[in-house]
Each structure stands twice: as C-alpha cells, then as structure tokens.
C-alpha cells in the first residue's frame, strides 16, 4: 500500500469530512434563517470547533490503534503436510505458550540425495494457555484482541494480533535453531 492511498483512506477522509459536514449544515442553516452562509459559519460557537478538533484527534488515535491491530496476513502460508505435524516443543512468549512443530517424516516422498537435515520448524498461529496449555479462543474488539482459555478462564487482552506475535515467535525459534546448528557444526569440525 503506498503512502498516498494510506493517508487518504485513513486520515485525510477523517480530517476533511467533519468540516465539510459543518459547512453544509451552516449552508442549510443560512437558507432557513435567510443569512449569508459564511456569517452562519462564523456564528458557530467556539465549543463546537473544539468538539470538532477533539473528534478528529480521537479518530486519528483510533485509526492508529486499528492499524497496529490489523496484521492478519503474516506473509507465511503453511499448508498441512501430507503426514501432518509433529509437535517438537512449546515456546513461552508474550505471556502464553506457542506450539512449535515440524512436518512428520514422509517415506514416500523422501529425497535420498537431500543433505540438509535441518528440520523445518513452524509455529502454530493459535497461542495456548500458559496454565493448562489449551488452545486459546481469540476474539477481536474495536480496539483490542482478547485471548481466552475455554478450560481454565485465563484471559489476556492485547492490541497486537496473534499473527504478528506468531511471526515474532517464528523468528525467535528460527534463530535458536540457527545457533544450535552453528554450535553443532563447530563441534563436528573440531
């Protein structure tokens, strides 16, 4: 999304619309009272202008919070492997647990010439309860997401989407795997 489209979609419309509505109402008021519409616009009390500015500020704040919340497309699409997933560990991050998994071994499509034995790790997009490890139910509200455990009642509210946090966990897990592989390779070379 380019910057002009983002500004127009999110902010410009919020800044331009209220004054236009106010000018239109002043014009209608001037037709009813039979006065000049600019005089009607100037006759608006200062408290109305203050309220108008406050509405614009609140709108910009809501748009900024919603932008932080909107992260549904993580860029990583993981299909389900033919033989399913094998859970390898649970990672604690952001106050919840994340299931880390790898595709199960597939003897039919095994490549005998494959030299890369590093597993491909994938983090499940649904976090788990830190108390009972049940998958959390995720609900979206106007300004936050709520993660709730259907089993024990654990509840967490956040501005960030589970996909954005899942991507962070994926980066952490990938880096930990790289460090482990580097450590193993240096041990083998000795």
MODELLER restraints for C-alpha pairs under 7 A, 6 or more apart:
rsr = mdl.restraints
at = mdl.atoms
rsr.add(forms.Gaussian(group=physical.xy_distance, feature=features.Distance(at['CA:10:A'], at['CA:63:A']), mean=6.56, stdev=0.5))
rsr.add(forms.Gaussian(group=physical.xy_distance, feature=features.Distance(at['CA:11:A'], at['CA:60:A']), mean=6.50, stdev=0.5))
rsr.add(forms.Gaussian(group=physical.xy_distance, feature=features.Distance(at['CA:14:A'], at['CA:56:A']), mean=6.41, stdev=0.5))
rsr.add(forms.Gaussian(group=physical.xy_distance, feature=features.Distance(at['CA:14:A'], at['CA:59:A']), mean=6.76, stdev=0.5))
rsr.add(forms.Gaussian(group=physical.xy_distance, feature=features.Distance(at['CA:15:A'], at['CA:56:A']), mean=6.07, stdev=0.5))
rsr.add(forms.Gaussian(group=physical.xy_distance, feature=features.Distance(at['CA:18:A'], at['CA:52:A']), mean=6.97, stdev=0.5))
rsr.add(forms.Gaussian(group=physical.xy_distance, feature=features.Distance(at['CA:23:A'], at['CA:41:A']), mean=6.72, stdev=0.5))
rsr.add(forms.Gaussian(group=physical.xy_distance, feature=features.Distance(at['CA:26:A'], at['CA:37:A']), mean=5.81, stdev=0.5))
rsr.add(forms.Gaussian(group=physical.xy_distance, feature=features.Distance(at['CA:26:A'], at['CA:40:A']), mean=5.50, stdev=0.5))
rsr.add(forms.Gaussian(group=physical.xy_distance, feature=features.Distance(at['CA:26:A'], at['CA:41:A']), mean=5.42, stdev=0.5))
rsr.add(forms.Gaussian(group=physical.xy_distance, feature=features.Distance(at['CA:27:A'], at['CA:37:A']), mean=4.84, stdev=0.5))
rsr.add(forms.Gaussian(group=physical.xy_distance, feature=features.Distance(at['CA:30:A'], at['CA:36:A']), mean=5.80, stdev=0.5))
rsr.add(forms.Gaussian(group=physical.xy_distance, feature=features.Distance(at['CA:30:A'], at['CA:37:A']), mean=4.91, stdev=0.5))
rsr.add(forms.Gaussian(group=physical.xy_distance, feature=features.Distance(at['CA:30:A'], at['CA:40:A']), mean=5.93, stdev=0.5))
rsr.add(forms.Gaussian(group=physical.xy_distance, feature=features.Distance(at['CA:65:A'], at['CA:143:A']), mean=6.46, stdev=0.5))
rsr.add(forms.Gaussian(group=physical.xy_distance, feature=features.Distance(at['CA:66:A'], at['CA:143:A']), mean=6.35, stdev=0.5))
rsr.add(forms.Gaussian(group=physical.xy_distance, feature=features.Distance(at['CA:68:A'], at['CA:159:A']), mean=6.78, stdev=0.5))
rsr.add(forms.Gaussian(group=physical.xy_distance, feature=features.Distance(at['CA:68:A'], at['CA:160:A']), mean=6.27, stdev=0.5))
rsr.add(forms.Gaussian(group=physical.xy_distance, feature=features.Distance(at['CA:69:A'], at['CA:144:A']), mean=6.98, stdev=0.5))
rsr.add(forms.Gaussian(group=physical.xy_distance, feature=features.Distance(at['CA:69:A'], at['CA:159:A']), mean=5.37, stdev=0.5))
rsr.add(forms.Gaussian(group=physical.xy_distance, feature=features.Distance(at['CA:69:A'], at['CA:160:A']), mean=4.88, stdev=0.5))
rsr.add(forms.Gaussian(group=physical.xy_distance, feature=features.Distance(at['CA:69:A'], at['CA:161:A']), mean=5.56, stdev=0.5))
rsr.add(forms.Gaussian(group=physical.xy_distance, feature=features.Distance(at['CA:70:A'], at['CA:161:A']), mean=6.79, stdev=0.5))
rsr.add(forms.Gaussian(group=physical.xy_distance, feature=features.Distance(at['CA:71:A'], at['CA:161:A']), mean=6.03, stdev=0.5))
rsr.add(forms.Gaussian(group=physical.xy_distance, feature=features.Distance(at['CA:71:A'], at['CA:163:A']), mean=6.48, stdev=0.5))
rsr.add(forms.Gaussian(group=physical.xy_distance, feature=features.Distance(at['CA:71:A'], at['CA:164:A']), mean=6.05, stdev=0.5))
rsr.add(forms.Gaussian(group=physical.xy_distance, feature=features.Distance(at['CA:72:A'], at['CA:163:A']), mean=6.05, stdev=0.5))
rsr.add(forms.Gaussian(group=physical.xy_distance, feature=features.Distance(at['CA:74:A'], at['CA:163:A']), mean=5.86, stdev=0.5))
rsr.add(forms.Gaussian(group=physical.xy_distance, feature=features.Distance(at['CA:74:A'], at['CA:164:A']), mean=6.56, stdev=0.5))
rsr.add(forms.Gaussian(group=physical.xy_distance, feature=features.Distance(at['CA:74:A'], at['CA:167:A']), mean=6.89, stdev=0.5))
rsr.add(forms.Gaussian(group=physical.xy_distance, feature=features.Distance(at['CA:81:A'], at['CA:103:A']), mean=5.91, stdev=0.5))
rsr.add(forms.Gaussian(group=physical.xy_distance, feature=features.Distance(at['CA:83:A'], at['CA:104:A']), mean=5.66, stdev=0.5))
rsr.add(forms.Gaussian(group=physical.xy_distance, feature=features.Distance(at['CA:83:A'], at['CA:106:A']), mean=6.52, stdev=0.5))
rsr.add(forms.Gaussian(group=physical.xy_distance, feature=features.Distance(at['CA:84:A'], at['CA:103:A']), mean=6.12, stdev=0.5))
rsr.add(forms.Gaussian(group=physical.xy_distance, feature=features.Distance(at['CA:84:A'], at['CA:104:A']), mean=5.94, stdev=0.5))
rsr.add(forms.Gaussian(group=physical.xy_distance, feature=features.Distance(at['CA:85:A'], at['CA:101:A']), mean=6.07, stdev=0.5))
rsr.add(forms.Gaussian(group=physical.xy_distance, feature=features.Distance(at['CA:85:A'], at['CA:102:A']), mean=5.63, stdev=0.5))
rsr.add(forms.Gaussian(group=physical.xy_distance, feature=features.Distance(at['CA:85:A'], at['CA:103:A']), mean=4.63, stdev=0.5))
rsr.add(forms.Gaussian(group=physical.xy_distance, feature=features.Distance(at['CA:85:A'], at['CA:104:A']), mean=5.41, stdev=0.5))
rsr.add(forms.Gaussian(group=physical.xy_distance, feature=features.Distance(at['CA:86:A'], at['CA:101:A']), mean=5.41, stdev=0.5))
rsr.add(forms.Gaussian(group=physical.xy_distance, feature=features.Distance(at['CA:86:A'], at['CA:102:A']), mean=5.35, stdev=0.5))
rsr.add(forms.Gaussian(group=physical.xy_distance, feature=features.Distance(at['CA:86:A'], at['CA:103:A']), mean=5.91, stdev=0.5))
rsr.add(forms.Gaussian(group=physical.xy_distance, feature=features.Distance(at['CA:86:A'], at['CA:104:A']), mean=5.40, stdev=0.5))
rsr.add(forms.Gaussian(group=physical.xy_distance, feature=features.Distance(at['CA:87:A'], at['CA:99:A']), mean=6.93, stdev=0.5))
rsr.add(forms.Gaussian(group=physical.xy_distance, feature=features.Distance(at['CA:87:A'], at['CA:100:A']), mean=6.06, stdev=0.5))
rsr.add(forms.Gaussian(group=physical.xy_distance, feature=features.Distance(at['CA:87:A'], at['CA:101:A']), mean=4.21, stdev=0.5))
rsr.add(forms.Gaussian(group=physical.xy_distance, feature=features.Distance(at['CA:87:A'], at['CA:102:A']), mean=6.49, stdev=0.5))
rsr.add(forms.Gaussian(group=physical.xy_distance, feature=features.Distance(at['CA:88:A'], at['CA:100:A']), mean=5.90, stdev=0.5))
rsr.add(forms.Gaussian(group=physical.xy_distance, feature=features.Distance(at['CA:88:A'], at['CA:101:A']), mean=5.18, stdev=0.5))
rsr.add(forms.Gaussian(group=physical.xy_distance, feature=features.Distance(at['CA:88:A'], at['CA:102:A']), mean=6.89, stdev=0.5))
rsr.add(forms.Gaussian(group=physical.xy_distance, feature=features.Distance(at['CA:89:A'], at['CA:99:A']), mean=6.33, stdev=0.5))
rsr.add(forms.Gaussian(group=physical.xy_distance, feature=features.Distance(at['CA:89:A'], at['CA:100:A']), mean=5.31, stdev=0.5))
rsr.add(forms.Gaussian(group=physical.xy_distance, feature=features.Distance(at['CA:89:A'], at['CA:101:A']), mean=6.97, stdev=0.5))
rsr.add(forms.Gaussian(group=physical.xy_distance, feature=features.Distance(at['CA:90:A'], at['CA:97:A']), mean=6.06, stdev=0.5))
rsr.add(forms.Gaussian(group=physical.xy_distance, feature=features.Distance(at['CA:90:A'], at['CA:98:A']), mean=5.43, stdev=0.5))
rsr.add(forms.Gaussian(group=physical.xy_distance, feature=features.Distance(at['CA:90:A'], at['CA:99:A']), mean=4.74, stdev=0.5))
rsr.add(forms.Gaussian(group=physical.xy_distance, feature=features.Distance(at['CA:90:A'], at['CA:100:A']), mean=5.77, stdev=0.5))
rsr.add(forms.Gaussian(group=physical.xy_distance, feature=features.Distance(at['CA:91:A'], at['CA:97:A']), mean=5.47, stdev=0.5))
rsr.add(forms.Gaussian(group=physical.xy_distance, feature=features.Distance(at['CA:91:A'], at['CA:98:A']), mean=5.06, stdev=0.5))
rsr.add(forms.Gaussian(group=physical.xy_distance, feature=features.Distance(at['CA:91:A'], at['CA:99:A']), mean=6.53, stdev=0.5))
rsr.add(forms.Gaussian(group=physical.xy_distance, feature=features.Distance(at['CA:91:A'], at['CA:100:A']), mean=6.97, stdev=0.5))
rsr.add(forms.Gaussian(group=physical.xy_distance, feature=features.Distance(at['CA:92:A'], at['CA:98:A']), mean=6.36, stdev=0.5))
rsr.add(forms.Gaussian(group=physical.xy_distance, feature=features.Distance(at['CA:93:A'], at['CA:169:A']), mean=6.97, stdev=0.5))
rsr.add(forms.Gaussian(group=physical.xy_distance, feature=features.Distance(at['CA:96:A'], at['CA:127:A']), mean=6.38, stdev=0.5))
rsr.add(forms.Gaussian(group=physical.xy_distance, feature=features.Distance(at['CA:96:A'], at['CA:128:A']), mean=5.99, stdev=0.5))
rsr.add(forms.Gaussian(group=physical.xy_distance, feature=features.Distance(at['CA:96:A'], at['CA:129:A']), mean=5.75, stdev=0.5))
rsr.add(forms.Gaussian(group=physical.xy_distance, feature=features.Distance(at['CA:96:A'], at['CA:130:A']), mean=4.94, stdev=0.5))
rsr.add(forms.Gaussian(group=physical.xy_distance, feature=features.Distance(at['CA:97:A'], at['CA:127:A']), mean=5.82, stdev=0.5))
rsr.add(forms.Gaussian(group=physical.xy_distance, feature=features.Distance(at['CA:97:A'], at['CA:128:A']), mean=4.91, stdev=0.5))
rsr.add(forms.Gaussian(group=physical.xy_distance, feature=features.Distance(at['CA:97:A'], at['CA:129:A']), mean=6.24, stdev=0.5))
rsr.add(forms.Gaussian(group=physical.xy_distance, feature=features.Distance(at['CA:97:A'], at['CA:130:A']), mean=5.58, stdev=0.5))
rsr.add(forms.Gaussian(group=physical.xy_distance, feature=features.Distance(at['CA:98:A'], at['CA:123:A']), mean=6.66, stdev=0.5))
rsr.add(forms.Gaussian(group=physical.xy_distance, feature=features.Distance(at['CA:98:A'], at['CA:124:A']), mean=6.62, stdev=0.5))
rsr.add(forms.Gaussian(group=physical.xy_distance, feature=features.Distance(at['CA:98:A'], at['CA:127:A']), mean=5.05, stdev=0.5))
rsr.add(forms.Gaussian(group=physical.xy_distance, feature=features.Distance(at['CA:98:A'], at['CA:128:A']), mean=5.96, stdev=0.5))
rsr.add(forms.Gaussian(group=physical.xy_distance, feature=features.Distance(at['CA:99:A'], at['CA:123:A']), mean=5.77, stdev=0.5))
rsr.add(forms.Gaussian(group=physical.xy_distance, feature=features.Distance(at['CA:99:A'], at['CA:124:A']), mean=5.49, stdev=0.5))
rsr.add(forms.Gaussian(group=physical.xy_distance, feature=features.Distance(at['CA:100:A'], at['CA:121:A']), mean=6.56, stdev=0.5))
rsr.add(forms.Gaussian(group=physical.xy_distance, feature=features.Distance(at['CA:100:A'], at['CA:122:A']), mean=5.67, stdev=0.5))
rsr.add(forms.Gaussian(group=physical.xy_distance, feature=features.Distance(at['CA:100:A'], at['CA:123:A']), mean=4.52, stdev=0.5))
rsr.add(forms.Gaussian(group=physical.xy_distance, feature=features.Distance(at['CA:100:A'], at['CA:124:A']), mean=6.40, stdev=0.5))
rsr.add(forms.Gaussian(group=physical.xy_distance, feature=features.Distance(at['CA:101:A'], at['CA:121:A']), mean=5.64, stdev=0.5))
rsr.add(forms.Gaussian(group=physical.xy_distance, feature=features.Distance(at['CA:101:A'], at['CA:122:A']), mean=5.28, stdev=0.5))
rsr.add(forms.Gaussian(group=physical.xy_distance, feature=features.Distance(at['CA:101:A'], at['CA:123:A']), mean=6.28, stdev=0.5))
rsr.add(forms.Gaussian(group=physical.xy_distance, feature=features.Distance(at['CA:102:A'], at['CA:119:A']), mean=6.74, stdev=0.5))
rsr.add(forms.Gaussian(group=physical.xy_distance, feature=features.Distance(at['CA:102:A'], at['CA:120:A']), mean=5.79, stdev=0.5))
rsr.add(forms.Gaussian(group=physical.xy_distance, feature=features.Distance(at['CA:102:A'], at['CA:121:A']), mean=4.84, stdev=0.5))
rsr.add(forms.Gaussian(group=physical.xy_distance, feature=features.Distance(at['CA:102:A'], at['CA:122:A']), mean=5.99, stdev=0.5))
rsr.add(forms.Gaussian(group=physical.xy_distance, feature=features.Distance(at['CA:122:A'], at['CA:170:A']), mean=6.85, stdev=0.5))
rsr.add(forms.Gaussian(group=physical.xy_distance, feature=features.Distance(at['CA:123:A'], at['CA:166:A']), mean=6.68, stdev=0.5))
rsr.add(forms.Gaussian(group=physical.xy_distance, feature=features.Distance(at['CA:123:A'], at['CA:170:A']), mean=5.78, stdev=0.5))
rsr.add(forms.Gaussian(group=physical.xy_distance, feature=features.Distance(at['CA:125:A'], at['CA:162:A']), mean=6.68, stdev=0.5))
rsr.add(forms.Gaussian(group=physical.xy_distance, feature=features.Distance(at['CA:125:A'], at['CA:163:A']), mean=6.13, stdev=0.5))
rsr.add(forms.Gaussian(group=physical.xy_distance, feature=features.Distance(at['CA:125:A'], at['CA:166:A']), mean=5.81, stdev=0.5))
rsr.add(forms.Gaussian(group=physical.xy_distance, feature=features.Distance(at['CA:126:A'], at['CA:135:A']), mean=6.48, stdev=0.5))
rsr.add(forms.Gaussian(group=physical.xy_distance, feature=features.Distance(at['CA:126:A'], at['CA:136:A']), mean=6.74, stdev=0.5))
rsr.add(forms.Gaussian(group=physical.xy_distance, feature=features.Distance(at['CA:126:A'], at['CA:162:A']), mean=6.99, stdev=0.5))
rsr.add(forms.Gaussian(group=physical.xy_distance, feature=features.Distance(at['CA:127:A'], at['CA:135:A']), mean=6.04, stdev=0.5))
rsr.add(forms.Gaussian(group=physical.xy_distance, feature=features.Distance(at['CA:127:A'], at['CA:136:A']), mean=5.93, stdev=0.5))
rsr.add(forms.Gaussian(group=physical.xy_distance, feature=features.Distance(at['CA:128:A'], at['CA:134:A']), mean=5.30, stdev=0.5))
rsr.add(forms.Gaussian(group=physical.xy_distance, feature=features.Distance(at['CA:128:A'], at['CA:135:A']), mean=4.36, stdev=0.5))
rsr.add(forms.Gaussian(group=physical.xy_distance, feature=features.Distance(at['CA:128:A'], at['CA:136:A']), mean=5.34, stdev=0.5))
rsr.add(forms.Gaussian(group=physical.xy_distance, feature=features.Distance(at['CA:129:A'], at['CA:135:A']), mean=6.29, stdev=0.5))
rsr.add(forms.Gaussian(group=physical.xy_distance, feature=features.Distance(at['CA:129:A'], at['CA:136:A']), mean=6.07, stdev=0.5))
rsr.add(forms.Gaussian(group=physical.xy_distance, feature=features.Distance(at['CA:129:A'], at['CA:149:A']), mean=6.15, stdev=0.5))
rsr.add(forms.Gaussian(group=physical.xy_distance, feature=features.Distance(at['CA:129:A'], at['CA:154:A']), mean=6.89, stdev=0.5))
rsr.add(forms.Gaussian(group=physical.xy_distance, feature=features.Distance(at['CA:134:A'], at['CA:149:A']), mean=6.65, stdev=0.5))
rsr.add(forms.Gaussian(group=physical.xy_distance, feature=features.Distance(at['CA:134:A'], at['CA:151:A']), mean=6.85, stdev=0.5))
rsr.add(forms.Gaussian(group=physical.xy_distance, feature=features.Distance(at['CA:135:A'], at['CA:149:A']), mean=6.88, stdev=0.5))
rsr.add(forms.Gaussian(group=physical.xy_distance, feature=features.Distance(at['CA:136:A'], at['CA:147:A']), mean=5.77, stdev=0.5))
rsr.add(forms.Gaussian(group=physical.xy_distance, feature=features.Distance(at['CA:136:A'], at['CA:148:A']), mean=5.28, stdev=0.5))
rsr.add(forms.Gaussian(group=physical.xy_distance, feature=features.Distance(at['CA:136:A'], at['CA:149:A']), mean=4.74, stdev=0.5))
rsr.add(forms.Gaussian(group=physical.xy_distance, feature=features.Distance(at['CA:136:A'], at['CA:150:A']), mean=6.96, stdev=0.5))
rsr.add(forms.Gaussian(group=physical.xy_distance, feature=features.Distance(at['CA:137:A'], at['CA:147:A']), mean=5.59, stdev=0.5))
rsr.add(forms.Gaussian(group=physical.xy_distance, feature=features.Distance(at['CA:137:A'], at['CA:148:A']), mean=5.17, stdev=0.5))
rsr.add(forms.Gaussian(group=physical.xy_distance, feature=features.Distance(at['CA:137:A'], at['CA:149:A']), mean=6.16, stdev=0.5))
rsr.add(forms.Gaussian(group=physical.xy_distance, feature=features.Distance(at['CA:138:A'], at['CA:145:A']), mean=6.91, stdev=0.5))
rsr.add(forms.Gaussian(group=physical.xy_distance, feature=features.Distance(at['CA:138:A'], at['CA:146:A']), mean=5.74, stdev=0.5))
rsr.add(forms.Gaussian(group=physical.xy_distance, feature=features.Distance(at['CA:138:A'], at['CA:147:A']), mean=4.64, stdev=0.5))
rsr.add(forms.Gaussian(group=physical.xy_distance, feature=features.Distance(at['CA:138:A'], at['CA:148:A']), mean=6.52, stdev=0.5))
rsr.add(forms.Gaussian(group=physical.xy_distance, feature=features.Distance(at['CA:139:A'], at['CA:145:A']), mean=5.77, stdev=0.5))
rsr.add(forms.Gaussian(group=physical.xy_distance, feature=features.Distance(at['CA:139:A'], at['CA:146:A']), mean=5.26, stdev=0.5))
rsr.add(forms.Gaussian(group=physical.xy_distance, feature=features.Distance(at['CA:139:A'], at['CA:147:A']), mean=6.60, stdev=0.5))
rsr.add(forms.Gaussian(group=physical.xy_distance, feature=features.Distance(at['CA:140:A'], at['CA:146:A']), mean=6.34, stdev=0.5))
rsr.add(forms.Gaussian(group=physical.xy_distance, feature=features.Distance(at['CA:143:A'], at['CA:159:A']), mean=6.78, stdev=0.5))
rsr.add(forms.Gaussian(group=physical.xy_distance, feature=features.Distance(at['CA:144:A'], at['CA:157:A']), mean=6.50, stdev=0.5))
rsr.add(forms.Gaussian(group=physical.xy_distance, feature=features.Distance(at['CA:144:A'], at['CA:158:A']), mean=5.52, stdev=0.5))
rsr.add(forms.Gaussian(group=physical.xy_distance, feature=features.Distance(at['CA:144:A'], at['CA:159:A']), mean=4.57, stdev=0.5))
rsr.add(forms.Gaussian(group=physical.xy_distance, feature=features.Distance(at['CA:145:A'], at['CA:157:A']), mean=5.63, stdev=0.5))
rsr.add(forms.Gaussian(group=physical.xy_distance, feature=features.Distance(at['CA:145:A'], at['CA:158:A']), mean=5.32, stdev=0.5))
rsr.add(forms.Gaussian(group=physical.xy_distance, feature=features.Distance(at['CA:145:A'], at['CA:159:A']), mean=5.95, stdev=0.5))
rsr.add(forms.Gaussian(group=physical.xy_distance, feature=features.Distance(at['CA:145:A'], at['CA:161:A']), mean=6.79, stdev=0.5))
rsr.add(forms.Gaussian(group=physical.xy_distance, feature=features.Distance(at['CA:146:A'], at['CA:156:A']), mean=5.76, stdev=0.5))
rsr.add(forms.Gaussian(group=physical.xy_distance, feature=features.Distance(at['CA:146:A'], at['CA:157:A']), mean=4.50, stdev=0.5))
rsr.add(forms.Gaussian(group=physical.xy_distance, feature=features.Distance(at['CA:146:A'], at['CA:158:A']), mean=6.55, stdev=0.5))
rsr.add(forms.Gaussian(group=physical.xy_distance, feature=features.Distance(at['CA:147:A'], at['CA:155:A']), mean=5.69, stdev=0.5))
rsr.add(forms.Gaussian(group=physical.xy_distance, feature=features.Distance(at['CA:147:A'], at['CA:156:A']), mean=5.14, stdev=0.5))
rsr.add(forms.Gaussian(group=physical.xy_distance, feature=features.Distance(at['CA:147:A'], at['CA:157:A']), mean=6.28, stdev=0.5))
rsr.add(forms.Gaussian(group=physical.xy_distance, feature=features.Distance(at['CA:148:A'], at['CA:154:A']), mean=5.69, stdev=0.5))
rsr.add(forms.Gaussian(group=physical.xy_distance, feature=features.Distance(at['CA:148:A'], at['CA:155:A']), mean=4.45, stdev=0.5))
rsr.add(forms.Gaussian(group=physical.xy_distance, feature=features.Distance(at['CA:148:A'], at['CA:156:A']), mean=6.49, stdev=0.5))
rsr.add(forms.Gaussian(group=physical.xy_distance, feature=features.Distance(at['CA:149:A'], at['CA:155:A']), mean=6.47, stdev=0.5))
